[in-house]
Amino acid sequence: MIGGSGRFLVNLESLNGVESIGNLTKHRTAPVVLKTSTGYLVRYVPVISGEALAHAYQASLVDIATKEGIACR
């Protein structure tokens, strides 16, 4: 039997609790840890949620279906 192990760094952030006021929502940011020659550095970068990706995917499918004439009416 052969075994092994590994170590990795994963940057994870919950994007569900983003602040919103009425129909205005703050830009989503998440911390990213960068390794430098002197240690580690934390930077906050813009991100998008999985829900935003899903919406863009669905909108693209509708556009393609409409162009191909197979859209539901």
C-alpha positions in Angstrom: 0.0 0.0 0.0 1.3 3.5 -0.9 0.2 6.5 1.2 0.9 10.2 1.1 0.0 13.5 2.5 0.0 17.1 1.4 -0.5 20.6 2.6 -2.2 23.5 0.8 -3.5 27.0 1.5 -7.1 27.8 0.5 -8.6 31.2 0.6 -12.3 30.9 1.5 -14.9 33.5 2.4 -18.6 33.5 2.9 -20.2 36.0 0.5 -23.7 35.6 1.8 -23.6 38.3 4.4 -22.9 41.2 2.2 -24.3 44.5 3.4 -27.3 45.9 1.5 -29.4 49.0 1.9 -32.6 49.0 -0.1 -31.6 48.0 -3.6 -28.0 49.1 -3.2 -25.4 46.5 -2.3 -21.8 47.1 -1.4 -19.1 45.7 -3.7 -18.2 42.2 -2.5 -14.6 41.8 -1.4 -12.7 38.9 0.1 -9.3 38.7 1.7 -6.5 37.0 -0.2 -3.3 35.9 1.5 -0.2 36.5 -0.5 3.2 35.0 0.3 6.0 37.6 0.2 9.7 37.3 0.8 9.2 38.7 4.3 6.0 36.8 5.3 2.4 37.0 4.3 0.3 39.9 3.1 -3.5 40.2 3.2 -5.2 42.1 0.4 -8.9 42.6 -0.1 -9.9 42.1 -3.7 -13.2 42.3 -5.6 -15.1 39.0 -6.0 -18.4 37.8 -7.4 -20.8 35.3 -5.8 -21.9 31.9 -7.2 -25.4 33.3 -7.5 -24.1 36.0 -9.9 -22.3 33.4 -12.0 -25.4 31.3 -12.1 -27.5 34.3 -13.2 -25.0 35.1 -16.0 -25.0 31.4 -17.1 -28.8 31.3 -17.3 -29.0 34.6 -19.1 -26.5 33.3 -21.7 -28.6 30.1 -22.2 -31.7 32.2 -22.8 -29.8 34.3 -25.4 -28.6 31.2 -27.2 -32.0 29.6 -27.2 -33.6 32.8 -28.5 -31.1 33.0 -31.4 -31.6 29.3 -32.3 -35.4 29.7 -32.2 -35.8 27.1 -29.4 -36.8 29.5 -26.6 -40.1 28.8 -24.7 -42.8 31.4 -25.1 
